[in-house]
């Protein structure tokens, strides 16, 4: 099944890699715990938009913060896609996590699981580390559906960059198989997923665990694939696991 067919979920509630790089501009808005800003980054004259949420506890007098890169689901990309994903799923679950959370908009290829998207994301990580005091041992990649596929792809290929990964409601793409290395990974999947069969997700986790890879499996009950907000509690519960990995 083509990842380009994954449509936007229905909400129940509202100079890196040797490439030319432009930092772009940012505009800010407010959130109870985070300051949100929209920006862009360019590689070889191709542009990628993103929304960044910075926890308001950021201060030169406090320890470096974690970095979360959040990859959105499928659908027709637009400039606010990253912001919508943050506000619909990530920020409600991670409202008290002291972190910089950045959600880019998928490049024109329409997939996160390819070399172009990977270069963009690694350049974005580099940019966030330059702009903020980031703890390099606390860099997590996460994504939902299309974004989860990209999470599998990039986490397996960049274990020196990402120290944790949370793929949600997806399966690994064929172009990253077999997976022989991963950072600590927390897989979230519903037993009612009608797009990615639960049995295949479970088999994938069992295979990776059989290789001795650090993979945990969180099962969501009775929530369909497109009911994204139904996954907020499961994502919030992942914080306990995340703290354990980074302690």
C-alpha positions as CSV (number, residue, x, y, z in Angstrom):
1,X,0.0,0.0,0.0
2,X,1.4,3.4,-0.9
3,X,2.0,5.7,2.0
4,X,0.6,8.5,-0.2
5,X,-2.8,7.1,0.4
6,X,-2.8,7.8,4.1
7,X,-5.2,10.7,4.6
8,X,-5.3,13.2,7.4
9,X,-6.8,11.7,10.6
10,X,-10.2,12.8,11.9
11,X,-9.8,14.5,15.3
12,X,-12.2,13.8,18.1
13,X,-11.1,17.2,19.5
14,X,-10.1,20.1,18.2
15,X,26.0,23.8,6.5
16,X,25.1,20.1,7.5
17,X,25.7,17.0,5.3
18,X,27.7,19.2,2.8
19,X,24.5,20.9,1.5
20,X,23.6,24.5,1.3
21,X,21.3,25.5,4.2
22,X,19.2,28.5,4.9
23,X,17.9,29.0,8.4
24,X,14.8,30.9,7.3
25,X,12.5,33.0,9.6
26,X,10.2,32.4,12.5
27,X,7.0,34.0,13.9
28,X,5.8,33.3,17.4
29,X,2.4,32.6,19.1
30,X,1.5,31.6,22.7
31,X,0.5,28.3,24.4
32,X,0.1,27.8,28.1
33,X,3.4,25.8,28.5
34,X,5.1,26.4,25.2
35,X,6.0,29.2,22.9
36,X,5.2,28.2,19.3
37,X,6.9,29.6,16.2
38,X,6.8,28.9,12.5
39,X,10.0,28.7,10.5
40,X,11.6,27.2,7.5
41,X,14.8,25.5,6.4
42,X,16.2,25.1,2.9
43,X,18.6,22.5,1.4
44,X,19.9,23.1,-2.1
45,X,17.1,25.6,-2.6
46,X,14.3,23.2,-1.6
47,X,12.3,24.6,1.3
48,X,10.7,22.8,4.3
49,X,8.4,24.5,6.8
50,X,8.2,23.6,10.4
51,X,6.5,24.6,13.7
52,X,8.6,24.7,16.8
53,X,7.3,24.5,20.4
54,X,9.8,25.6,23.1
55,X,8.9,25.0,26.7
56,X,8.7,28.2,28.6
57,X,11.1,26.9,31.3
58,X,14.0,27.4,28.8
59,X,16.7,29.5,30.6
60,X,20.5,29.8,30.4
61,X,20.4,29.1,34.2
62,X,18.7,25.8,33.8
63,X,20.0,22.4,32.3
64,X,19.8,21.8,28.6
65,X,16.5,20.6,27.3
66,X,15.4,17.5,25.4
67,X,14.6,17.7,21.6
68,X,11.6,16.0,20.1
69,X,11.2,15.8,16.3
70,X,7.5,15.0,15.5
71,X,6.6,13.7,12.0
72,X,3.0,14.2,10.9
73,X,0.6,11.7,9.3
74,X,-0.4,11.7,5.6
75,X,-2.6,14.1,3.8
76,X,-2.3,17.2,1.5
77,X,0.7,19.1,2.9
78,X,0.2,22.8,3.8
79,X,2.2,25.3,5.8
80,X,0.4,24.6,9.1
81,X,0.5,20.8,8.9
82,X,3.2,20.6,11.5
83,X,1.4,23.0,13.9
84,X,-1.8,21.1,13.6
85,X,-0.1,17.8,14.4
86,X,1.6,19.4,17.5
87,X,-1.6,20.9,18.8
88,X,-3.8,17.8,18.0
89,X,-1.6,15.0,19.5
90,X,1.9,15.9,20.7
91,X,1.4,18.9,22.9
92,X,-1.6,17.5,24.8
93,X,0.4,14.4,25.7
94,X,3.7,16.2,26.4
95,X,2.4,19.4,27.9
96,X,4.8,19.1,30.9
97,X,7.8,17.8,29.1
98,X,10.7,20.2,29.3
99,X,11.7,20.1,25.7
100,X,12.0,21.8,22.3
101,X,9.4,20.0,20.1
102,X,9.7,20.6,16.3
103,X,7.2,19.4,13.7
104,X,8.2,19.8,10.1
105,X,6.0,19.6,7.0
106,X,6.8,16.7,4.7
107,X,8.9,17.6,1.6
108,X,7.5,17.5,-1.8
109,X,8.3,13.8,-2.2
110,X,5.3,13.2,0.1
111,X,7.1,10.6,2.2
112,X,9.3,10.8,5.3
113,X,11.0,7.5,4.5
114,X,13.6,8.6,1.9
115,X,17.0,10.2,1.6
116,X,15.7,13.7,1.0
117,X,13.5,13.8,4.1
118,X,16.3,12.3,6.1
119,X,18.7,15.0,5.1
120,X,16.1,17.7,6.0
121,X,15.4,16.1,9.4
122,X,19.1,15.8,10.3
123,X,19.7,19.4,9.2
124,X,16.7,20.4,11.3
125,X,18.1,18.6,14.4
126,X,21.4,20.4,13.8
127,X,19.6,23.8,13.6
128,X,17.7,23.2,16.8
129,X,20.9,22.3,18.6
130,X,22.5,25.5,17.3
131,X,19.5,27.6,18.4
132,X,18.9,26.0,21.8
133,X,20.8,24.3,24.6
134,X,19.9,20.7,23.8
135,X,21.0,17.7,25.6
136,X,22.4,15.5,22.9
137,X,21.6,12.4,24.9
138,X,17.9,13.3,24.9
139,X,16.9,13.5,21.2
140,X,13.8,11.6,20.3
141,X,12.1,11.0,16.9
142,X,8.4,10.2,16.8
143,X,5.6,10.1,14.2
144,X,2.1,8.9,13.5
145,X,1.1,6.8,10.5
146,X,3.1,8.3,7.6
147,X,5.3,10.0,10.2
148,X,5.7,6.7,12.1
149,X,6.9,5.0,8.9
150,X,9.5,7.8,8.7
151,X,10.4,7.3,12.3
152,X,11.2,3.6,11.7
153,X,13.3,4.6,8.6
154,X,15.3,7.4,10.2
155,X,15.7,5.9,13.7
156,X,17.1,2.7,12.3
157,X,19.6,4.6,10.1
158,X,20.7,7.2,12.7
159,X,21.2,5.6,16.0
160,X,24.0,8.0,16.7
161,X,21.6,10.9,16.5
162,X,18.3,9.7,18.0
163,X,18.4,8.3,21.5
164,X,14.7,7.2,21.5
165,X,12.0,6.7,19.0
166,X,8.2,6.4,19.1
167,X,6.5,5.1,15.9
168,X,2.7,5.2,16.1
169,X,0.1,3.4,14.1
170,X,2.4,2.1,11.3
171,X,4.8,-0.5,10.1
172,X,8.4,-0.2,9.1
173,X,8.9,0.6,5.3
174,X,10.4,-2.1,3.1
175,X,13.4,0.1,2.3
176,X,14.7,-0.1,5.8
177,X,14.3,-3.8,6.3
178,X,15.8,-5.9,7.8
179,X,16.2,-3.7,10.9
180,X,19.3,-4.8,12.9
181,X,19.9,-1.7,15.0
182,X,17.6,0.8,16.8
183,X,17.7,3.3,19.6
184,X,15.2,2.5,22.5
185,X,11.9,2.3,20.7
186,X,8.3,2.5,22.1
187,X,5.8,1.2,19.5
188,X,2.2,2.4,20.0
189,X,-0.5,0.6,18.0
190,X,-4.2,0.0,18.3
191,X,-5.9,-3.4,18.1
192,X,-8.6,-1.7,16.0
193,X,-6.3,-0.2,13.4
194,X,-7.9,-0.7,10.0
195,X,-4.9,0.5,7.9
196,X,-2.0,-1.3,9.5
197,X,-3.1,-4.7,10.9
198,X,-2.4,-5.1,14.5
199,X,-1.2,-8.7,14.0
200,X,1.5,-7.4,11.7
201,X,2.6,-4.7,14.1
202,X,2.7,-7.3,16.9
203,X,4.8,-9.7,14.8
204,X,7.2,-6.9,13.9
205,X,7.8,-6.0,17.6
206,X,8.3,-9.7,18.5
207,X,10.8,-10.1,15.7
208,X,12.8,-7.1,16.8
209,X,12.7,-8.2,20.4
210,X,13.9,-11.6,19.3
211,X,17.0,-9.9,17.9
212,X,17.6,-8.4,21.3
213,X,16.7,-4.8,20.2
214,X,15.3,-2.4,22.8
215,X,11.6,-2.3,21.7
216,X,8.5,-1.9,23.9
217,X,5.0,-2.4,22.7
218,X,2.0,-0.3,23.9
219,X,-1.4,-1.6,22.8
220,X,-4.3,0.9,22.5
221,X,-7.7,-0.7,22.7
222,X,-10.7,0.0,20.4
223,X,-9.3,3.2,18.8
224,X,-9.4,3.3,15.0
225,X,-6.5,4.6,12.9
226,X,-8.0,7.9,12.0
227,X,-9.1,8.8,15.5
228,X,-5.8,10.4,16.3
229,X,-6.8,12.2,19.5
230,X,-7.7,8.8,21.0
231,X,-3.9,8.1,21.1
232,X,-3.2,11.0,23.5
233,X,-3.4,8.9,26.7
234,X,-1.0,6.3,25.2
235,X,1.5,8.9,24.1
236,X,1.3,10.6,27.5
237,X,2.0,7.2,29.2
238,X,5.1,6.9,27.1
239,X,6.7,9.6,29.2
240,X,7.4,7.2,32.0
241,X,9.3,5.0,29.5
242,X,11.1,8.0,28.0
243,X,12.3,9.2,31.4
244,X,13.7,5.7,32.1
245,X,15.7,5.8,28.9
246,X,17.1,9.2,29.6
247,X,17.7,8.9,33.3
